[in-house]
Amino acid sequence: SFFAIAALVAMLLALGTPLDMVLFFGIPGFAASGSPGRILALWTFCGAFLAAGGVHALQQSAANTDKPVMRSLAVFAVLLIAAISTTVIWIRENAPAGTWATNLSAEPDIWRLPVGILLGGAAIYALWRRGTLSVRGMGMLLTILAAIDLLAVNLGFNHTVSRSAVYPITP
């Protein structure tokens, strides 16, 4: 629960909620730290820790009899669907006309990787639940899936400058 609470607080700080005022005006030197968005590093760490804990719980549970794990997965699925639905509704209600078309034309593949990762993780879990995949195999495939995600998103990409500026042609 510590990491879940820390992730929630980090997200609230990154979004610029009134919680930022408490830190900016209550903790000397915090304002000099720069943007509150830097706290997303903590959010990422907590998310990774919670994901690892979830995989560990799956590996430790009995193949077909662990009701708390199934309940947790059902809650996760409901929360995921609620979050996506809320986001879609908010964008449709508040965003300027043509937002969907603009976003999809700028980044047409932005949805494919996350959906592929979710479906891949679900397929790996289903294979494990059937007994087709061992616990070690499930862990290995989930690690490979995470590596594919990281490589696909970040391969040849530098947030600050183009490749030619990082490796200029020398005389």
Salt bridges, closest charged atoms under 4 A:
ASP109 OD1 - ARG112 NH1 2.54
